[in-house]
């Protein structure tokens, strides 16, 4: 078999009827197609004379003399099966592995010949007129080959229900016709495989499309898994990763280690898959996108008994029929290996070291970001990408799909734009350090600290509206060099049971893949307290909350949630948070800084007036922003700098929105200034 396997890669030269086989020592050059045509000639033609007007039949009649000179060609045929030429080795070896009957081998050879030799199709159409067409019928095949079948006169039953049909080598057509009149065909990809080519099957692809460099640790683990699959105890390996191309690269490596190639399957509609895998030395890799609670049973591939891989994300379960699936969650490479991957991706050693230290990217994401960073660098006229190009690349959604479930917040929040109390500033900087050190945080710590540690970071920002929670999230994302996405609750929440969990699972999987900061505004609508079960809807709502609490804890990225009150959250959820940061309403000192930060330099207000505004107008930063923007509109209309009366007009408008009265101190100050 080893010698025959090497012949699978050699190209077969098809025999055409237009040129008769050359003879050697009184015998025809041997191949399966010639034997099938000779059997057809001997059975159908007999001793008749060839008609002059049918050239395709004349060619068949000419084979009669070859049959007679051959002597007992049946014995010759079975001897040939033991030592075939290169052209037929693929079919005969595959047939032996599947246990095909001799008549099935000849039927496959003749049926496949129709697909690459026009004259054979015309000949069969002539022989089967008016019932059949260019493809052979079961009646014709069984009549021609039954004397070499171990099933004898029942060859038609064997052809219609045997291994060739079950494995997909042959497909039955026109199912309304009587059995002898039903035609058979060989799938196109199997015909191409017989000719030594890979061919194509809709919904499948051989090999990974993009080459993703893999770190040594992953390569070593992949090779170990490949060697373990050689045994019979474990046939199914599930590769779980948030980045599809990385998983495909691992599957490619496993297949290569086993001496074959990966076939990625993204369809449930296929035929003749087992023979194709055997002839082209392919390892099946089923690709799934599963939601929480979804269960996928791997299909049984007829005539294939080798190992099977499955590629999916972190959610759902993959099972096999009568076989246990082993799950392998592809890990994020350590810092040292990430640095090497970044050097390959961007070529800048110093930048590679910084990126590896600051970001927990997978192998696939690093390769993708490197490719995009080079593109952004070329757009800016640079030969090599720099830090800004990597940041720009991180906003690119190439294959990530986050925009369907979350809104990118691209505002560049500087240090000067964020006005905070000393306590708030300290807490935010502590949270920033926690995010930066999440990769190696447990190094040197005890067993209890290491147990159940996840590198994800979760924080709750609590405070009244307008106190700067969203702005602080933008500032943190800028400091971390990561994109910030605000979750679109309308795209996540669904009235259908299970859909909210599925949408959130997709969001978190895509966010992990891209390494972004996720912002859940008004998060209590998703992560609120569980209620007493009084009706069926309460049970489903609590189940949804339970899933959200568990999934957010295992999330590998950075999550920021905002709310107006911490009392709206379940205690079990607050325990899962790394930090709770309070955003209080600003005091007079903070309000003065907010007025100065928002007004800038294009105004005529003196320090005394700013102090008066800070003391009298007890507004949050968001409301002060609205006031200044309204004042700027009025000032631009007059084509002058912002004046006090413009600010008072903006304040009056904002207080009306709040349903409150403008402080009398400001009204009095306004009348004094006016007088």
N, C-alpha and C positions, 0 to 999 in steps of 0.2 A: 504493500500500500504506500510505503514511503516513496518508492520510485514513481508510482502513479501520481501521487500528490504533486510532485515536481512538474509533471506534464500538464497540470491544470492551467498553467500560465501560458502555455504555448498556443499560438494562433492556429486555428483549424482552417485548412484550405477546402472549401466546399466543392463537392463533385457536381458538375453541371451535365445535364443530359445532352446538351449541344455538342459536347466532346466526350465520346465514349471512353471508358477507362482503358488505359494502356494494359496490354497483356504481357505476362512474363511466364515463360515455360508453360504455355498453354492455359494459364489461369488469369482471371481478372484481378486487378489490383483490389485488395480487400478493404472495405470500410462498411459501417453500418448502413449507410444510405444505399450502397450498391446491393447489400443483402436484402434490404427491404424492397427495393425495386425488383430484384430478381424473384423474390417470393411472390410479389404482386403479378409479375409477368407469367410465372409458372402456373399460378392459380387461375388468373383471369383469362390469359391469352390461350394457353394450351397449345394445340397444334394448328391454330388458325393462321390465315394468311393476312398480312398487314395491308390495310386499305391505302391506296395511293394518296387519297385526298386528306389524310389526317397525319401531318408530320409528327405531332406529339405522340400519337399511337405507334407510328412507325418506329420511333425511338424505343418504345417499350417492347415492340415485337423483336427488335434486334437483340434484346437482352435474352431472348429464349435460347439462342445458340450458345450464349455465354453460360446459361444455366446448364445446358446439356454437356458442354465441355467440362464444366466444373465437377461433374459426377455427383456424388452425394453431398450437395452443398450444405445440408443441414448439419452434418458432422463438421464440415469446415467452419460453419458459423459458430458452433459451440466451442470449437478450438480457438477461433478468433477472439471470443470473449475472454479467454484466459490470457491472451497476449495481444491486446489491441494496439493500433498505432496512435500517435499523439493526437490525431484529430478526434478520436472517439474516447480517449482516456477519461475525460471529464464526465461524460454521460455514464460510461460503464462503471467507473469507480463509485460515482454517486448512486447508481442503481444497485450496486453490490451492498453499499452501506444501508440503503433503504429496504433492501430485500425485494426489488422489482422482479417480476417474472420476465422471461426472455421475450414474450410477445409484447410486453409493455415497453421494453427497450426499443424494439423495432417500431412500435407504434409512435413512440416519442420521436425517433429519428425521422420517420417519414412525415409526421405532422409538422415538425420543425423545418423540414426541407421546403415545404410550401412557402415559408416566410422569406426565403432567400433565393429561390429558383423559380422563375416565372413559368418555365416549361413544365415543371412537375405539377404546379397548380392547374395548368391548362389540361394536362393529361388526366388528372383526377376528375376534373369537371367533365371531361369527355366520357370517362368510364362510368361516372355516376349519373349522367343525364338520364331522365330529367329531374331526378330526385335531389341529388346532392349538388354541391358547389365545388369550389376549389379546395376546400378542406375535406379531409377524409371522413366518412361516416363510420359509426361503430360496426355496421354490417360489413362494409368493405374490409376494415381492419381485421375483424374476427375471422372472416372468410379466408383472407390471405395468409394469416399467421397462426391459425388455430392448431395446425399440425406440429408446431414447435412449442406449444404451450403445455405446461404440465396439467392445465385444466381441460385440455382436449376440447370437446364440443361445447363446453361452457365458457369459452374464451370471451364471448360478448358480455357475460355477467361479470367476469373478472375485470374486463376493461372498463366497465361502467361503475364498478364499486371498489376496485382494487387500490393498491398503494399509490399508483400513479395519479389517480383521481383524488384520493384522500390527501396526498401531499401537495397537490396543486401543480404537479408536472403537466397533467392534462386537465383541460376544462371542458365540460359538456356545454353545448350550445343548443339553441332552438328547442327548449324544454317541452313544447307542445307536440313535437313530432314523435312518432313511434320510436322505440329504442333503436332498432337497426338504422333508422334514417337520421338519427341525431349526429351532428358533426362534432368533432373534437378539435381543440386548438392547444397550442403551447404558448403560455404568456410570453410577451415580447422580451421581457428582461431575461427569461430563461433561454430564449433563442439566442440572444446576444451573448449570454454566458457560454453557450455551446460553441460560439465562435471566438471565445477567448476574450470577450469584452465585458466590462462591468454592467453596462446597460443602466436603465433608470426604472424606478418604481415610484409612482406618485406618492408623495408624503414621506419619502425616505431620502437619506443622503449618506454617502460613504465618506467618512473622515470629517474632522472638524474644519470649519471654514476658515477661521482665523487662528494662527499659531500663537498660543499663549505660553510664555516662558513659565516654567514651574520651578519652585524652590526645591532644594535637595531633600528636605524632609517629606514633602508631598510625593516626590518621585519614589523615594524609598518605600513609603507606605503603599503607593499604588502597585509597585512591583511585588510587594508581599501579598497584597490582595489577589493579584493575578496568579501567583503561584498557588495560593490557597484554593483558587477556583479550579485547579487541575484535578482535585479530588472529586468524589461523588457525593460527599456529605453536604456540600454547600454549592448550590447552583445559581442563587439569586443574590446580587449585590446592588443595594440601593445607594446611589450617590446623592447626597443632599447638599445643596449649595445655593446661595443667593445670587450667584453669577453664573449664568448658563454656559458661557464660553469656557470658563474654568472647568466646569464639570465635563464638558465635551473633550477638553484637552486631557483630563484624567482618564476618561473612557478610552480615548485614543491610545494612551500609554499602556493601559491594561491590555487592550487588544494586541498592541505591538509586542508586549512581553509574552503573550500567548502565541505569537507567530501568526496573527491574523490582523484584520482591520475592523474598525468600529463601523457599524451600520446604524445610524440614528433614525428612529422610526417615530413619526409624529402623526400617524394615521391608524385607524382601526380597520381600514379596508385594504387588505392585501391578499394575494394568492400566490402560491408557489414560493413562499418565503423560505421554507425548510431546504428545498433543493438549492436555492440561490445561495443561502448561507454556506452550504457544504461546498458547492462548486467554486465560489469566489473567495473562500476562506474569510468569512465575515462573522463578527460577533454582534448579536442584536443588542441595541441600546434603546429602550423605550423611554420617550420623553413626555413627562406629565407636568401639568400645572394644577396642583391640588389645593383646595381650601381646607380650613379646619374641619375635622370630622369626616372629610371625604375618604372613601376607601376604594382603592383600585386593585383589581385582581389581574395579574399579568396573564395575557392569553397564552394558551398552549399552542406551540408551533408544531404542526404536524410534521413528522419525520425528522425533528431536531431534538437532540438530547443533550446538547452542550449547555454551557453557562449563559445566563441572561443578566444584563445590567439594566437598571432603571435610573433615570435622572429626574430629580424633582427638587422643590424647595423644602423649607423646614416643616410645612404642615402636611396633614393627611397621612394615610398609611398605604403601603404597597405590599401586596401579598402574592404568593404563588399558589397554584393548585397542587396541594400535597407536598409543598416545600416551604421551608421557613426562609424569609428574606433577612439578610444581614444589612443593617443600616450603617452607613459611614458618613458622618457629618464632616465635610471638608473644613479643616481649621484655618484660621487666619495665620499666615506665616509669622514667626517671631521677628523682632526688629532687625536682627542681623541679616536675615534672608530678605526682608522687605527692602533693605538698603540695596542689596544686589539686584533685585528686580527693578527698583527705581533707576539704578545706573544703566541697566539695559534699556529702560523705557525712555529716559531723557538724556543720558550721557553726562550729566553734571554731578560730579561726586559729592560736592559740598551740599548742594540742594537735595540730592538723594538721601543723604544722611539725615537732614532736617525733616524731610517728608516722611521717612520711615519712622522717625521718633514721634512725630506729632499725629500721625494718622494710622488707623487700623484698616488698611485696605487689603482686599484679597488679591491674589495673583492676577485674576482676570480684570479687576478694576484698575490695577496699576498699569497693565498693558493698554487698557482703553484710554486712561487719562494721559498716558505718554503719547499715544497716537493723536489725541485731540490737542494736547499742549503743543506738539510740533506744528499742528495746523494753525493754531492761534499765533504762534511765534512767526510763522511765515506770513500771516496776514499783516503783522506789524513790522515786517522787514527784517526779522532776526533769523539767523541760521539755527541757533540753539534756543530752546524754550527756557524762560525764566520763571520766577515765582508767580508773577502776575498771569502768565500763560497757563500755569497749572490751576490757579484759582478760576480763571475763565473756563478752563476745561471741565472743572468740577460742576459748573452750572449747566454744562451740556447734557441733555437728556438722552444721549445716544443709546437707545435700547432699554432705558430704565423705566420710562412710563409713569413717573411720579406725577406729572402735570395733570393726569386724569383724576387724581385723588387728592391733590394738595396744590396750594398756590405758592409759587416762589416769591419770597420777599427779598428783593435785591437792594434795599436801602443800605447805604454805607454809613453806619452809625459810628461816629468818631468819639473819642474820649470827651471832647468838649461838649458834644451834644447831649451827653447823659449827665443830668444833674441829680445827685443822690446825697442822702445823709451819710455820715461817716460809718454808721452801723451797716447800712445797706451796701455801701461800697465795699466794706470788708467781706460781707457775705457773698456778694457777686464774685469777688476776686477769689475767695475760697472755692466757690463752685467752679470757676475757671480752672484753678489748679487741679481740682478733682477730675475734671474732664481730660486734662492733659496727661495726668498720671494714671489713667484707668488701665492702661495696658499692662504695666508691671507693678501694680499697686500692692499685690499680695506677696511680692518677693521678700523672703526673710521672715514672713509672719507665721504664726502658729497654724496648726491643723484646723482649728475651729474657724479661723478667719478665711482660710483657703477654701473650706468646704462650701459648696453651692455658690461660689463667687462668680458673678457674671460681669464682664467689662462694661456693660451698658450703664448709663448714668441717667437718673430720673430726678427732676426737681419740680416743685409746685411753687409758682409765683402767685401770692395772694395779696389782694389789695383792692381798694375802690377803683372804679373806672377812671382812666386818665392818669394813673400814677406812674406810668412808664414801664409796664410789664412787657409789652410787645417790643418796645424800644430796647429794653435791656436784653431781650432775647436776640435782637439784631446785633447788639454790641458784642455779645458773647460769641455769636457765630462768626463775626468779623475777626475777633481775636483768635478764634480757633482755625480760621481759614477754611471754614466749611459753609456750604450753602444752607440757607434757612428756608424751610417750607412750612407754611401754615396749613393745617389739615382742613379740608373742605368737608364740614360735617354733613352737608347736603348730599355729597357723593358717597359718604361712608354709611350713614344711617339708612336703613331700609325697613319697611313695614313687614317684609317677608321674613319668616323665621329662618335664622341661620345666615341670611345675606349680610347683615352688619358684621358678623364675625369674619365672614369670607372677605369682605371688602377691607377690613382692618388688617387681616393677615396679608393680603396682597400689598397694602400700603407699607407695612413694616418690613416685609421681605424686600420690596424695592428700595426702601430707605436704607436697609442694611447693605444692600448691594452697592448703593451709591455713596454711603457714609455721609449723611446729611443730618442737620439738626431739625427735629420735628417739633413744631409748636402746635399744641392743642389749645386754642382759645375757648374759654367757657367750657372747660373740660368736665365740669360736674354733670353736663348733659350726657356724657358717655360713661364717666367713671363714678357716678353718684352712688349714694347709699342703697344697699339692697333692702327690699321691703318684705313685710310679712306676706306669705302666700295666701291670698284670699280667693283668687281665681286663676284660671290657666295662664292668662297673660303675665301674671306676676311671676309664675314659675319660669317662663321663657325669658322674662326680663332679667331675673336673677341669674339664670344660666348664662346669659349674654354678659352680664357684669363679671361673673366668675371667670369667664374666658378672657375678657379684656384685662382683668387684674393679673392673671397668670402670664398672658402673652407679653404684656408691657414689662413684666419682670424679667423675662428671658430675652427681651430685645437687646441687640448688641450695640445699638447706637445711643445717641444723646436725645433725650426727650424732655421738653419743657411744657408744663401744663399751667394754664392761668385760670384763676377764678376770683370772684369777689369775696368768697367766704370759704374758709377751710372746714366749717361745720357741715358742709354739704357732702363731704366725702366719707366713705366707709373707713373705719379704723384699720381694717385689713389692708386698705390701699395706702393710707398714709405711712404704714409700717414699711411698705415696699419702696418708699421714696428715699433718696439719698439726702435731699435737702428740702426744706420748706422756707422760702424767702418771703418775708413780709414787706410789702410796699405801702408804707403809711402815706396819708395825705401830707403834703409838704408843709413845714412850718414857715414862719416869716423869713428866716434866713434862706431856706431853699426856694421860697417863692421869689425872693429878690433875684437870686441866681437864675431862676427860670425866666423871669422877665428880661434880664440882661442877655441871656443866651438866645432868646427868641427875637428880641428887638434888633440885636446886632448894633451897627453904628449909624444906620440911616434913620435917626429920630432926633427930636429936640428936647426930650425929657431929661431933667437934671436928676442928680442923685436923691435929692429930697423927695421929689415926686415918685421916683421908683420905690423909695422906702415906704411912702404912703400907700402905693398900690399893693406892695407886698404885705403890709400890715392889715389893710382893710379888706382886700379881695381874697377871701379864703377859698381859692380855686386850686384844682390839681393842674399838673403840667399839660394835660390834654386840653383842658378848657382855656388855659393861658395861650396855648398855641392857636386855638380858634379865634380868640380875641385879637391877637397880633395879626393874623391873616386878614381879618375883617378891617382892622385899622390900616393895613397896607393897601387894601383895595381903595379905601377912601382917600389915602394920601396920593396914590398914583393918579386917581381921577383929578386931583388938584395939582399934580406934577410938583409935589414938594415932599419933604421929609415927613415922617410920621409925627404928628403933634398930639398933645394931651387930649384934645377933644376927639380926635380919631380913636384913641384908646378907650375913652369913655363911651363912645358910640358902640364900639365892639363889646365892651363890658355889658352895656345895657342889653344888647342883643343876646349875649350868652346867658345872662341872668334870666331873661324872659324864657329862654329854652329850658332852663332849670326850674322854672316856676317860682323864682325868688325875686326879691326886691333888690335893686342896686343899693349897696351900703350908703347910708346918709353922709358918711364922712367924705366919700368920693363926690357925691352930689354937691355938698357944701364947698368942697375944694374947687369944684368946677365953676361954681357961681362966683367964688372969690377971684379965681383966675380970670374969669370973663369980665368982672368988674374992673 
